[in-house]
Amino acid sequence: MKVIKTAFCLGLGSMMIWSCNNNPTKTEGKTSQGHTIEKLTNYPEADKQQLFFRFVEEVSTDSSVVYTAKSIFEEDTVGLKVEVMKNIQPGINNSGQVDADKGFVEGSIKLSSIGAESDNFVKALGKMFKLPTEGKMTSDAVLPTVFSSNKDVVDLSKNGTYSFKLFFENAKGEPAEVFATVDTYRKAFEVTEKDSTFRVQLLSAFEGK
């Protein structure tokens, strides 16, 4: 965790100017709330991927909200279960400084398989990253270390856009770093690569090996 915090603070400048701009364009269907399900990515060959998922279902528990998130890659539906803890504390204080003690929490966002559609997601990562894969997502929950890039407590009961940085432990090397957004207004989950150097590690994290 100390290494992650140090690396994060060194890269804070790039994080503060980052935003997810992967505007989905292809309509594939509609959720029960009337939102469209779009492509996972508009540019599969991009050097830095921006991945888009639509929340198609959500269930509230005492401590979290569990979203089923889906999109389309080529002809396949891909998806994940995204569980977000309620009331995640802000990692940026009112002065704009990092609060490392409160901001980093392991597992405050939990990603897990929903079956074949999650396997399709792993296959999509392999194809986009041009990496070999058996095309199976791990049956274990993926628990990244999460930094909340927000100045306010995350309130999932209200419409809002919440930004995070995720660090995925894996079997291939240093933690894979990505940016993520939970958008309760657009009912969306977005993941953006920090850069392409973490692709082997990111795929490893989702495969569980």
N, CA, C and O of each residue as an XYZ file, in Angstrom:
836
protein
N       0.824     -1.204      0.000
C       0.000      0.000      0.000
C       0.859      1.254      0.000
O       0.523      2.233     -0.667
N       1.980      1.237      0.751
C       2.855      2.411      0.810
C       3.407      2.738     -0.562
O       3.494      3.907     -0.938
N       3.788      1.695     -1.325
C       4.310      1.918     -2.676
C       3.244      2.542     -3.556
O       3.530      3.459     -4.326
N       2.017      2.051     -3.446
C       0.917      2.593     -4.241
C       0.687      4.058     -3.906
O       0.516      4.878     -4.808
N       0.679      4.397     -2.627
C       0.453      5.785     -2.226
C       1.545      6.699     -2.758
O       1.265      7.808     -3.212
N       2.789      6.236     -2.703
C       3.907      7.044     -3.195
C       3.799      7.269     -4.688
O       3.958      8.394     -5.161
N       3.529      6.207     -5.436
C       3.403      6.324     -6.889
C       2.241      7.219     -7.261
O       2.318      7.988     -8.220
N       1.157      7.117     -6.496
C      -0.006      7.938     -6.780
C       0.306      9.412     -6.613
O      -0.031     10.224     -7.474
N       0.942      9.756     -5.520
C       1.245     11.170     -5.258
C       2.160     11.744     -6.324
O       2.033     12.914     -6.682
N       3.081     10.935     -6.836
C       3.971     11.405     -7.895
C       3.204     11.672     -9.179
O       3.584     12.536     -9.969
N       2.119     10.924     -9.387
C       1.360     11.076    -10.626
C       0.092     11.876    -10.474
O      -0.773     11.825    -11.349
N      -0.046     12.612     -9.392
C      -1.277     13.336     -9.125
C      -1.613     14.342    -10.202
O      -2.784     14.519    -10.539
N      -0.606     15.006    -10.751
C      -0.871     16.032    -11.763
C      -1.604     15.486    -12.960
O      -2.547     16.107    -13.451
N      -1.185     14.330    -13.440
C      -1.849     13.751    -14.611
C      -3.262     13.328    -14.277
O      -4.151     13.411    -15.124
N      -3.488     12.867    -13.035
C      -4.818     12.447    -12.652
C      -5.790     13.610    -12.612
O      -6.945     13.462    -13.012
N      -5.350     14.754    -12.139
C      -6.244     15.884    -11.959
C      -6.751     16.458    -13.271
O      -7.780     17.133    -13.292
N      -6.037     16.197    -14.378
C      -6.506     16.713    -15.662
C      -7.179     15.636    -16.491
O      -7.615     15.890    -17.615
N      -7.265     14.421    -15.932
C      -7.865     13.327    -16.678
C      -9.382     13.388    -16.598
O      -9.945     13.804    -15.586
N     -10.029     12.974    -17.664
C     -11.466     12.744    -17.626
C     -11.808     11.705    -18.660
O     -11.092     11.551    -19.650
N     -12.895     10.990    -18.446
C     -13.311      9.954    -19.390
C     -14.111     10.611    -20.509
O     -15.160     11.207    -20.266
N     -13.604     10.497    -21.743
C     -14.267     11.121    -22.887
C     -14.653     10.103    -23.940
O     -14.738     10.434    -25.122
N     -14.887      8.873    -23.527
C     -15.244      7.825    -24.467
C     -16.737      7.901    -24.746
O     -17.510      7.104    -24.214
N     -17.148      8.853    -25.577
C     -18.555      9.066    -25.836
C     -19.104      7.937    -26.683
O     -18.763      7.840    -27.862
N     -19.953      7.067    -26.115
C     -20.460      5.946    -26.879
C     -21.375      6.416    -27.992
O     -22.142      7.363    -27.818
N     -21.291      5.746    -29.146
C     -22.050      6.205    -30.298
C     -23.006      5.167    -30.849
O     -23.972      5.527    -31.522
N     -22.772      3.898    -30.588
C     -23.581      2.863    -31.205
C     -24.628      2.348    -30.235
O     -24.284      1.835    -29.170
N     -25.893      2.476    -30.582
C     -26.976      1.996    -29.749
C     -27.229      0.531    -30.037
O     -27.442      0.155    -31.190
N     -27.209     -0.310    -28.999
C     -27.429     -1.736    -29.170
C     -28.711     -2.208    -28.505
O     -29.162     -3.317    -28.792
N     -29.310     -1.426    -27.638
C     -30.505     -1.836    -26.933
C     -30.787     -0.862    -25.818
O     -30.074      0.129    -25.657
N     -31.829     -1.136    -25.039
C     -32.183     -0.239    -23.948
C     -32.352     -1.026    -22.656
O     -32.790     -2.177    -22.662
N     -31.997     -0.383    -21.552
C     -32.205     -0.976    -20.242
C     -33.641     -0.723    -19.814
O     -34.391     -0.026    -20.499
N     -34.018     -1.297    -18.671
C     -35.374     -1.095    -18.165
C     -35.624      0.360    -17.787
O     -36.773      0.797    -17.723
N     -34.536      1.123    -17.533
C     -34.673      2.553    -17.224
C     -34.655      3.417    -18.479
O     -34.745      4.642    -18.391
N     -34.538      2.790    -19.647
C     -34.545      3.531    -20.899
C     -33.189      3.962    -21.387
O     -33.098      4.644    -22.408
N     -32.109      3.585    -20.686
C     -30.761      3.920    -21.127
C     -30.306      2.945    -22.207
O     -30.691      1.776    -22.206
N     -29.493      3.433    -23.113
C     -28.992      2.580    -24.182
C     -27.756      1.806    -23.747
O     -26.992      2.256    -22.893
N     -27.572      0.631    -24.351
C     -26.360     -0.162    -24.155
C     -25.505      0.024    -25.398
O     -25.947     -0.266    -26.510
N     -24.271      0.513    -25.209
C     -23.430      0.866    -26.343
C     -22.186     -0.001    -26.421
O     -22.026     -0.969    -25.678
N     -21.315      0.374    -27.340
C     -20.073     -0.356    -27.532
C     -19.147     -0.194    -26.336
O     -19.129      0.848    -25.680
N     -18.384     -1.238    -26.067
C     -17.370     -1.194    -25.017
C     -16.351     -0.101    -25.304
O     -15.934      0.621    -24.398
N     -15.955      0.018    -26.557
C     -15.004      1.043    -26.975
C     -15.312      1.459    -28.398
O     -15.743      0.643    -29.212
N     -15.091      2.716    -28.693
C     -15.244      3.195    -30.066
C     -14.007      2.935    -30.907
O     -14.076      2.933    -32.136
N     -12.870      2.713    -30.244
C     -11.598      2.588    -30.961
C     -10.803      1.400    -30.417
O      -9.917      1.589    -29.584
N     -11.102      0.181    -30.873
C     -10.430     -1.016    -30.345
C      -8.920     -1.020    -30.543
O      -8.208     -1.727    -29.829
N      -8.421     -0.240    -31.503
C      -6.981     -0.225    -31.780
C      -6.258      0.905    -31.051
O      -5.055      1.082    -31.241
N      -6.959      1.662    -30.232
C      -6.357      2.829    -29.575
C      -5.208      2.428    -28.660
O      -5.215      1.350    -28.066
N      -4.218      3.318    -28.558
C      -3.075      3.073    -27.683
C      -3.458      3.170    -26.207
O      -2.813      2.565    -25.351
N      -4.508      3.929    -25.918
C      -5.017      4.037    -24.545
C      -6.524      3.846    -24.590
O      -7.252      4.682    -25.124
N      -6.982      2.742    -24.027
C      -8.390      2.400    -24.139
C      -9.251      3.121    -23.109
O      -8.855      3.323    -21.961
N     -10.442      3.500    -23.563
C     -11.488      4.016    -22.694
C     -12.679      3.072    -22.847
O     -13.248      2.952    -23.932
N     -13.047      2.414    -21.770
C     -14.056      1.360    -21.804
C     -15.335      1.837    -21.130
O     -15.299      2.459    -20.068
N     -16.459      1.536    -21.760
C     -17.753      2.030    -21.296
C     -18.688      0.865    -21.002
O     -18.827     -0.056    -21.807
N     -19.328      0.918    -19.835
C     -20.354     -0.059    -19.467
C     -21.608      0.686    -19.024
O     -21.531      1.737    -18.387
N     -22.759      0.128    -19.372
C     -24.026      0.695    -18.914
C     -24.560     -0.146    -17.753
O     -24.540     -1.376    -17.811
N     -25.034      0.519    -16.706
C     -25.700     -0.192    -15.621
C     -27.078     -0.640    -16.104
O     -27.914      0.186    -16.471
N     -27.305     -1.936    -16.103
C     -28.596     -2.459    -16.553
C     -29.449     -2.933    -15.383
O     -30.644     -3.190    -15.536
N     -28.828     -3.045    -14.223
C     -29.557     -3.488    -13.027
C     -28.786     -3.015    -11.805
O     -27.556     -2.952    -11.830
N     -29.491     -2.687    -10.751
C     -28.812     -2.313     -9.510
C     -29.606     -2.802     -8.310
O     -30.837     -2.776     -8.296
N     -28.866     -3.247     -7.307
C     -29.465     -3.752     -6.075
C     -28.753     -3.083     -4.907
O     -27.525     -3.101     -4.831
N     -29.514     -2.502     -4.010
C     -28.941     -1.825     -2.855
C     -28.918     -2.767     -1.654
O     -29.917     -3.416     -1.344
N     -27.763     -2.835     -0.980
C     -27.642     -3.577      0.273
C     -27.440     -2.569      1.400
O     -27.472     -1.359      1.172
N     -27.234     -3.065      2.602
C     -27.020     -2.150      3.724
C     -25.760     -1.310      3.548
O     -25.706     -0.163      3.991
N     -24.740     -1.888      2.896
C     -23.438     -1.219      2.838
C     -22.962     -0.859      1.439
O     -21.942     -0.187      1.292
N     -23.682     -1.294      0.407
C     -23.189     -1.089     -0.953
C     -24.334     -1.048     -1.949
O     -25.487     -1.333     -1.622
N     -23.978     -0.682     -3.180
C     -24.890     -0.836     -4.315
C     -24.198     -1.748     -5.312
O     -23.048     -1.522     -5.688
N     -24.914     -2.782     -5.736
C     -24.367     -3.758     -6.670
C     -24.982     -3.505     -8.042
O     -26.190     -3.645     -8.234
N     -24.123     -3.130     -8.996
C     -24.570     -2.834    -10.356
C     -24.180     -3.977    -11.289
O     -23.076     -4.513    -11.195
N     -25.080     -4.344    -12.180
C     -24.724     -5.198    -13.307
C     -24.468     -4.276    -14.485
O     -25.345     -3.513    -14.889
N     -23.262     -4.350    -15.034
C     -22.824     -3.406    -16.074
C     -22.526     -4.167    -17.357
O     -21.816     -5.172    -17.344
N     -23.076     -3.677    -18.472
C     -22.895     -4.385    -19.737
C     -22.611     -3.415    -20.881
O     -22.948     -2.233    -20.817
N     -21.986     -3.944    -21.919
C     -21.799     -3.222    -23.172
C     -21.602     -4.252    -24.273
O     -21.773     -5.451    -24.055
N     -21.239     -3.770    -25.463
C     -21.101     -4.633    -26.634
C     -19.683     -4.531    -27.171
O     -19.152     -3.433    -27.340
N     -19.070     -5.682    -27.441
C     -17.788     -5.714    -28.147
C     -17.961     -6.614    -29.358
O     -18.223     -7.811    -29.235
N     -17.806     -6.003    -30.545
C     -18.068     -6.703    -31.800
C     -19.489     -7.268    -31.746
O     -20.445     -6.495    -31.691
N     -19.656     -8.598    -31.759
C     -21.005     -9.156    -31.758
C     -21.419     -9.700    -30.392
O     -22.502    -10.267    -30.250
N     -20.564     -9.530    -29.397
C     -20.811    -10.147    -28.092
C     -21.191     -9.123    -27.033
O     -20.698     -7.995    -27.035
N     -22.072     -9.534    -26.130
C     -22.345     -8.747    -24.936
C     -21.274     -9.051    -23.902
O     -20.978    -10.214    -23.628
N     -20.701     -8.016    -23.335
C     -19.689     -8.169    -22.287
C     -20.217     -7.505    -21.022
O     -21.036     -6.589    -21.089
N     -19.747     -7.970    -19.876
C     -20.276     -7.372    -18.661
C     -19.541     -7.775    -17.403
O     -18.708     -8.681    -17.401
N     -19.877     -7.075    -16.332
C     -19.281     -7.278    -15.013
C     -20.316     -6.954    -13.944
O     -21.294     -6.250    -14.198
N     -20.088     -7.473    -12.762
C     -20.805     -6.997    -11.593
C     -19.890     -5.994    -10.899
O     -18.742     -6.306    -10.582
N     -20.400     -4.798    -10.666
C     -19.625     -3.720    -10.047
C     -20.288     -3.369     -8.718
O     -21.373     -2.787     -8.694
N     -19.642     -3.719     -7.630
C     -20.179     -3.409     -6.310
C     -19.418     -2.220     -5.727
O     -18.196     -2.261     -5.586
N     -20.147     -1.176     -5.396
C     -19.545      0.058     -4.884
C     -20.035      0.280     -3.457
O     -21.238      0.304     -3.199
N     -19.098      0.440     -2.544
C     -19.476      0.677     -1.155
C     -20.131      2.051     -1.016
O     -19.747      3.003     -1.695
N     -21.101      2.139     -0.149
C     -21.747      3.415      0.129
C     -20.826      4.309      0.971
O     -20.033      3.834      1.784
N     -20.962      5.609      0.746
C     -20.275      6.615      1.573
C     -18.757      6.486      1.550
O     -18.108      6.620      2.588
N     -18.186      6.225      0.372
C     -16.729      6.232      0.234
C     -16.226      7.637      0.561
O     -16.740      8.629      0.045
N     -15.229      7.704      1.414
C     -14.731      8.996      1.881
C     -13.880      9.685      0.811
O     -13.225      9.012      0.015
N     -13.885     11.017      0.787
C     -13.107     11.747     -0.221
C     -11.610     11.574     -0.019
O     -11.128     11.481      1.110
N     -10.884     11.534     -1.130
C      -9.429     11.441     -1.072
C      -8.745     12.768     -1.320
O      -7.523     12.877     -1.214
N      -9.544     13.787     -1.653
C      -9.023     15.139     -1.882
C      -9.682     16.064     -0.868
O     -10.909     16.112     -0.774
N      -8.871     16.803     -0.106
C      -9.458     17.696      0.893
C      -9.884     19.017      0.259
O      -9.710     19.220     -0.942
N     -10.436     19.902      1.062
C     -10.966     21.164      0.545
C      -9.896     22.063     -0.053
O     -10.200     22.968     -0.830
N      -8.635     21.811      0.312
C      -7.525     22.591     -0.241
C      -6.973     21.983     -1.523
O      -6.026     22.504     -2.112
N      -7.574     20.875     -1.949
C      -7.106     20.226     -3.166
C      -5.936     19.293     -2.955
O      -5.320     18.841     -3.921
N      -5.615     18.997     -1.690
C      -4.493     18.120     -1.376
C      -4.968     16.684     -1.181
O      -6.110     16.442     -0.789
N      -4.074     15.738     -1.459
C      -4.391     14.325     -1.286
C      -4.448     13.980      0.198
O      -3.542     14.312      0.963
N      -5.524     13.311      0.588
C      -5.642     12.767      1.941
C      -5.420     11.263      1.826
O      -6.371     10.496      1.669
N      -4.163     10.849      1.905
C      -3.815      9.450      1.658
C      -4.410      8.517      2.702
O      -4.711      7.365      2.392
N      -4.587      8.989      3.927
C      -5.108      8.123      4.981
C      -6.563      7.745      4.737
O      -6.960      6.612      5.007
N      -7.358      8.675      4.231
C      -8.771      8.404      3.976
C      -9.034      7.965      2.540
O      -9.983      7.230      2.269
N      -8.183      8.425      1.623
C      -8.486      8.258      0.205
C      -8.302      6.864     -0.333
O      -8.986      6.477     -1.281
N      -7.387      6.088      0.249
C      -7.091      4.750     -0.253
C      -7.838      3.695      0.556
O      -7.688      3.617      1.775
N      -8.644      2.883     -0.130
C      -9.372      1.802      0.534
C      -9.373      0.588     -0.383
O      -9.791      0.678     -1.538
N      -8.912     -0.533      0.122
C      -8.936     -1.753     -0.681
C     -10.350     -2.316     -0.720
O     -10.991     -2.496      0.315
N     -10.824     -2.591     -1.929
C     -12.101     -3.264     -2.085
C     -13.327     -2.397     -1.945
O     -14.432     -2.933     -1.863
N     -13.191     -1.067     -1.911
C     -14.392     -0.234     -1.861
C     -15.140     -0.266     -3.186
O     -16.313      0.101     -3.252
N     -14.460     -0.704     -4.240
C     -15.107     -1.087     -5.493
C     -14.693     -2.527     -5.764
O     -13.505     -2.845     -5.813
N     -15.677     -3.385     -5.937
C     -15.423     -4.811     -6.136
C     -15.979     -5.228     -7.501
O     -17.131     -4.935     -7.824
N     -15.157     -5.910     -8.296
C     -15.565     -6.366     -9.620
C     -15.635     -7.886     -9.618
O     -14.713     -8.550     -9.145
N     -16.720     -8.440    -10.143
C     -16.853     -9.888    -10.156
C     -17.576    -10.350    -11.410
O     -18.201     -9.565    -12.124
N     -17.472    -11.642    -11.653
C     -17.982    -12.228    -12.892
C     -19.496    -12.411    -12.850
O     -20.074    -12.705    -11.804
N     -20.121    -12.230    -14.010
C     -21.532    -12.577    -14.174
C     -21.671    -13.754    -15.144
O     -22.754    -14.018    -15.667
N     -20.554    -14.457    -15.374
C     -20.609    -15.639    -16.224
C     -20.043    -15.402    -17.612
O     -18.986    -14.790    -17.765
N     -20.751    -15.890    -18.622
C     -20.252    -15.860    -19.996
C     -19.947    -14.450    -20.474
O     -19.000    -14.248    -21.234
N     -20.731    -13.478    -20.043
C     -20.507    -12.103    -20.503
C     -19.230    -11.516    -19.907
O     -18.603    -10.654    -20.522
N     -18.843    -11.966    -18.732
C     -17.559    -11.544    -18.166
C     -16.403    -12.252    -18.854
O     -15.339    -11.663    -19.047
N     -16.602    -13.511    -19.225
C     -15.594    -14.206    -20.031
C     -15.407    -13.482    -21.359
O     -14.286    -13.354    -21.852
N     -16.511    -13.008    -21.935
C     -16.416    -12.237    -23.182
C     -15.614    -10.959    -22.980
O     -14.892    -10.525    -23.877
N     -15.743    -10.355    -21.798
C     -14.969     -9.147    -21.509
C     -13.480     -9.451    -21.491
O     -12.686     -8.690    -22.044
N     -13.093    -10.554    -20.861
C     -11.680    -10.942    -20.828
C     -11.177    -11.220    -22.246
O     -10.061    -10.835    -22.595
N     -11.995    -11.885    -23.058
C     -11.615    -12.124    -24.452
C     -11.428    -10.801    -25.191
O     -10.505    -10.655    -25.991
N     -12.316     -9.832    -24.914
C     -12.210     -8.522    -25.556
C     -10.918     -7.822    -25.156
O     -10.258     -7.211    -25.997
N     -10.550     -7.906    -23.872
C      -9.284     -7.316    -23.439
C      -8.118     -7.950    -24.181
O      -7.224     -7.249    -24.654
N      -8.127     -9.272    -24.285
C      -7.051     -9.954    -24.995
C      -6.939     -9.507    -26.437
O      -5.838     -9.321    -26.955
N      -8.088     -9.333    -27.086
C      -8.073     -8.919    -28.491
C      -7.598     -7.480    -28.637
O      -6.773     -7.190    -29.503
N      -8.106     -6.569    -27.803
C      -7.701     -5.167    -27.887
C      -6.229     -4.986    -27.536
O      -5.521     -4.192    -28.157
N      -5.780     -5.735    -26.531
C      -4.401     -5.601    -26.069
C      -3.418     -6.438    -26.878
O      -2.204     -6.318    -26.719
N      -3.968     -7.298    -27.758
C      -3.131     -8.213    -28.563
C      -2.287     -9.112    -27.649
O      -1.080     -9.271    -27.831
N      -2.977     -9.691    -26.661
C      -2.335    -10.575    -25.697
C      -3.061    -11.916    -25.663
O      -4.280    -11.961    -25.830
N      -2.330    -13.009    -25.450
C      -2.990    -14.318    -25.367
C      -3.837    -14.423    -24.107
O      -3.462    -13.910    -23.053
N      -4.974    -15.086    -24.219
C      -5.848    -15.279    -23.069
C      -6.682    -16.532    -23.278
O      -7.023    -16.883    -24.407
N      -7.007    -17.202    -22.182
C      -7.910    -18.348    -22.245
C      -9.365    -17.898    -22.263
O     -10.269    -18.715    -22.440
N      -9.591    -16.605    -22.083
C     -10.940    -16.069    -22.190
C     -11.853    -16.414    -21.035
O     -13.059    -16.573    -21.224
N     -11.294    -16.532    -19.839
C     -12.096    -16.831    -18.659
C     -11.778    -15.819    -17.562
O     -10.618    -15.636    -17.191
N     -12.819    -15.165    -17.049
C     -12.601    -14.281    -15.913
C     -12.546    -15.106    -14.638
O     -13.262    -16.098    -14.506
N     -11.711    -14.706    -13.711
C     -11.597    -15.404    -12.442
C     -12.951    -15.478    -11.730
O     -13.766    -14.561    -11.828
N     -13.174    -16.569    -11.022
C     -14.406    -16.710    -10.245
C     -14.321    -15.970     -8.913
O     -15.328    -15.800     -8.226
N     -13.119    -15.533     -8.553
C     -12.942    -14.739     -7.333
C     -13.243    -13.270     -7.610
O     -13.053    -12.791     -8.728
N     -13.705    -12.573     -6.605
C     -13.914    -11.130     -6.749
C     -12.574    -10.432     -6.936
O     -11.587    -10.776     -6.287
N     -12.551     -9.457     -7.822
C     -11.358     -8.644     -8.055
C     -11.471     -7.414     -7.151
O     -12.421     -6.639     -7.256
N     -10.491     -7.248     -6.266
C     -10.554     -6.208     -5.234
C      -9.395     -5.231     -5.385
O      -8.380     -5.377     -4.705
N      -9.524     -4.247     -6.256
C      -8.442     -3.272     -6.402
C      -8.343     -2.368     -5.178
O      -9.315     -2.175     -4.447
N      -7.150     -1.821     -4.972
C      -7.024     -0.701     -4.040
C      -7.599      0.522     -4.742
O      -7.248      0.810     -5.886
N      -8.475      1.234     -4.061
C      -9.231      2.330     -4.677
C      -8.833      3.652     -4.035
O      -8.815      3.784     -2.811
N      -8.513      4.629     -4.881
C      -8.341      6.000     -4.396
C      -9.521      6.820     -4.878
O      -9.808      6.853     -6.074
N     -10.207      7.481     -3.961
C     -11.344      8.331     -4.303
C     -10.846      9.722     -4.673
O     -10.375     10.471     -3.817
N     -10.954     10.062     -5.950
C     -10.462     11.352     -6.458
C     -11.536     12.429     -6.321
O     -11.701     13.270     -7.205
N     -12.256     12.394     -5.216
C     -13.391     13.283     -5.011
C     -13.187     14.123     -3.755
O     -12.490     13.717     -2.824
N     -13.807     15.301     -3.747
C     -13.737     16.176     -2.579
C     -14.898     15.946     -1.622
O     -14.904     16.461     -0.503
N     -15.883     15.168     -2.069
C     -17.059     14.907     -1.248
C     -17.240     13.404     -1.061
O     -16.702     12.598     -1.821
N     -17.998     13.049     -0.050
C     -18.353     11.650      0.169
C     -19.175     11.153     -1.016
O     -20.029     11.877     -1.527
N     -18.922      9.934     -1.448
C     -19.669      9.353     -2.562
C     -21.071      8.994     -2.074
O     -21.233      8.156     -1.188
N     -22.080      9.637     -2.661
C     -23.476      9.396     -2.295
C     -24.174      8.741     -3.481
O     -24.596      9.420     -4.417
N     -24.290      7.434     -3.435
C     -24.855      6.688     -4.558
C     -26.361      6.850     -4.681
O     -26.947      6.419     -5.673
N     -26.996      7.463     -3.692
C     -28.442      7.671     -3.748
C     -28.816      8.895     -4.574
O     -29.990      9.117     -4.869
N     -27.804      9.695     -4.948
C     -28.047     10.915     -5.716
C     -27.391     10.822     -7.083
O     -26.442     10.064     -7.280
N     -27.908     11.603     -8.024
C     -27.286     11.678     -9.341
C     -25.957     12.407     -9.226
O     -25.893     13.517     -8.697
N     -24.896     11.781     -9.725
C     -23.585     12.402     -9.655
C     -22.561     11.603    -10.424
O     -22.821     10.478    -10.851
N     -21.387     12.200    -10.597
C     -20.269     11.545    -11.273
C     -19.103     11.489    -10.302
O     -18.656     12.519     -9.797
N     -18.613     10.286    -10.044
C     -17.557     10.075     -9.056
C     -16.345      9.429     -9.713
O     -16.464      8.440    -10.436
N     -15.179     10.007     -9.449
C     -13.940      9.571    -10.093
C     -13.044      8.832     -9.102
O     -12.992      9.157     -7.915
N     -12.339      7.828     -9.628
C     -11.472      7.000     -8.798
C     -10.222      6.616     -9.582
O     -10.184      6.687    -10.810
N      -9.204      6.208     -8.834
C      -8.076      5.532     -9.445
C      -7.985      4.154     -8.811
O      -8.033      4.017     -7.588
N      -7.852      3.128     -9.656
C      -7.835      1.749     -9.198
C      -6.463      1.139     -9.424
O      -5.829      1.366    -10.454
N      -6.016      0.365     -8.451
C      -4.732     -0.333     -8.526
C      -5.004     -1.831     -8.372
O      -5.433     -2.282     -7.310
N      -4.752     -2.598     -9.437
C      -5.061     -4.022     -9.447
C      -3.811     -4.855     -9.165
O      -2.854     -4.825     -9.939
N      -3.820     -5.592     -8.063
C      -2.764     -6.565     -7.824
C      -2.900     -7.690     -8.843
O      -4.004     -7.998     -9.293
N      -1.777     -8.301     -9.205
C      -1.796     -9.324    -10.242
C      -0.559    -10.200    -10.116
O       0.325     -9.938     -9.301
N      -0.512    -11.241    -10.933
C       0.590    -12.208    -10.861
C       1.734    -11.884    -11.812
O       2.709    -12.632    -11.875
N       1.636    -10.780    -12.555
C       2.616    -10.500    -13.606
C       3.577     -9.360    -13.290
O       4.592     -9.212    -13.971
N       3.284     -8.553    -12.278
C       4.172     -7.423    -12.015
C       3.551     -6.434    -11.047
O       2.722     -6.798    -10.212
N       3.961     -5.178    -11.168
C       3.453     -4.138    -10.281
C       1.960     -3.925    -10.515
O       1.448     -4.301    -11.570
N       1.252     -3.332     -9.556
C      -0.187     -3.139     -9.716
C      -0.533     -2.369    -10.993
O       0.107     -1.373    -11.331
N      -1.559     -2.856    -11.688
C      -2.048     -2.178    -12.891
C      -2.896     -0.985    -12.478
O      -3.782     -1.110    -11.632
N      -2.627      0.170    -13.073
C      -3.318      1.403    -12.708
C      -4.288      1.817    -13.809
O      -3.931      1.859    -14.987
N      -5.524      2.122    -13.406
C      -6.510      2.662    -14.338
C      -7.301      3.752    -13.623
O      -7.322      3.821    -12.394
N      -7.950      4.600    -14.413
C      -8.908      5.563    -13.892
C     -10.306      4.984    -14.076
O     -10.554      4.259    -15.039
N     -11.212      5.297    -13.169
C     -12.579      4.790    -13.276
C     -13.568      5.874    -12.880
O     -13.268      6.758    -12.078
N     -14.757      5.780    -13.467
C     -15.838      6.705    -13.147
C     -17.114      5.917    -12.884
O     -17.480      5.033    -13.659
N     -17.782      6.242    -11.797
C     -19.123      5.738    -11.521
C     -20.072      6.910    -11.702
O     -20.004      7.894    -10.966
N     -20.956      6.801    -12.686
C     -21.871      7.891    -13.022
C     -23.297      7.442    -12.715
O     -23.888      6.671    -13.471
N     -23.842      7.924    -11.607
C     -25.177      7.495    -11.205
C     -26.279      8.217    -11.968
O     -27.439      7.806    -11.915
N     -25.930      9.289    -12.678
C     -26.912      9.994    -13.514
C     -27.077      9.297    -14.854
O     -28.195      9.004    -15.278
N     -25.960      9.033    -15.519
C     -26.009      8.347    -16.814
C     -26.091      6.837    -16.666
O     -26.213      6.122    -17.660
N     -26.025      6.347    -15.439
C     -26.052      4.907    -15.168
C     -24.929      4.221    -15.930
O     -25.173      3.353    -16.768
N     -23.700      4.618    -15.634
C     -22.559      4.126    -16.404
C     -21.338      3.911    -15.518
O     -21.168      4.548    -14.479
N     -20.493      2.984    -15.975
C     -19.194      2.719    -15.360
C     -18.164      2.799    -16.470
O     -18.283      2.110    -17.483
N     -17.150      3.640    -16.285
C     -16.128      3.831    -17.310
C     -14.747      3.549    -16.730
O     -14.452      3.889    -15.584
N     -13.924      2.932    -17.536
C     -12.550      2.609    -17.149
C     -11.618      3.121    -18.233
O     -11.819      2.828    -19.412
N     -10.606      3.879    -17.851
C      -9.630      4.415    -18.796
C      -8.229      4.002    -18.371
O      -7.845      4.164    -17.213
N      -7.472      3.467    -19.317
C      -6.095      3.107    -19.022
C      -5.281      4.344    -18.652
O      -5.451      5.407    -19.248
N      -4.400      4.199    -17.670
C      -3.422      5.253    -17.414
C      -2.482      5.349    -18.609
O      -2.216      6.438    -19.116
N      -1.986      4.207    -19.051
C      -1.238      4.077    -20.297
C      -1.193      2.593    -20.634
O      -1.723      1.768    -19.891
N      -0.564      2.257    -21.748
C      -0.599      0.875    -22.230
C       0.403     -0.042    -21.537
O       0.423     -1.241    -21.813
N       1.230      0.490    -20.647
C       2.279     -0.334    -20.036
C       1.738     -1.314    -19.000
O       2.457     -2.218    -18.574
N       0.477     -1.146    -18.590
C      -0.095     -2.021    -17.567
C      -0.997     -3.103    -18.152
O      -1.707     -3.768    -17.398
N      -0.995     -3.302    -19.455
C      -1.964     -4.207    -20.058
C      -1.783     -5.659    -19.636
O      -2.763     -6.346    -19.349
N      -0.557     -6.125    -19.595
C      -0.313     -7.507    -19.173
C      -0.830     -7.715    -17.751
O      -1.477     -8.721    -17.461
N      -0.541     -6.759    -16.866
C      -0.963     -6.875    -15.474
C      -2.476     -6.778    -15.330
O      -3.069     -7.484    -14.515
N      -3.107     -5.902    -16.123
C      -4.554     -5.739    -16.020
C      -5.272     -7.011    -16.453
O      -6.211     -7.453    -15.791
N      -4.836     -7.597    -17.559
C      -5.437     -8.850    -18.009
C      -5.227     -9.942    -16.964
O      -6.131    -10.734    -16.698
N      -4.044     -9.981    -16.379
C      -3.751    -10.960    -15.334
C      -4.697    -10.808    -14.149
O      -5.150    -11.804    -13.585
N      -4.995     -9.577    -13.771
C      -5.879     -9.337    -12.631
C      -7.270     -9.903    -12.883
O      -7.870    -10.493    -11.984
N      -7.787     -9.730    -14.096
C      -9.127    -10.220    -14.398
C      -9.156    -11.726    -14.630
O     -10.182    -12.369    -14.409
N      -8.050    -12.286    -15.070
C      -7.979    -13.738    -15.230
C      -7.682    -14.440    -13.907
O      -7.972    -15.626    -13.747
N      -7.105    -13.706    -12.967
C      -6.762    -14.298    -11.689
C      -5.529    -15.159    -11.727
O      -5.366    -16.070    -10.915
N      -4.638    -14.861    -12.698
C      -3.400    -15.656    -12.801
C      -2.346    -14.873    -13.556
O      -1.234    -15.363    -13.751
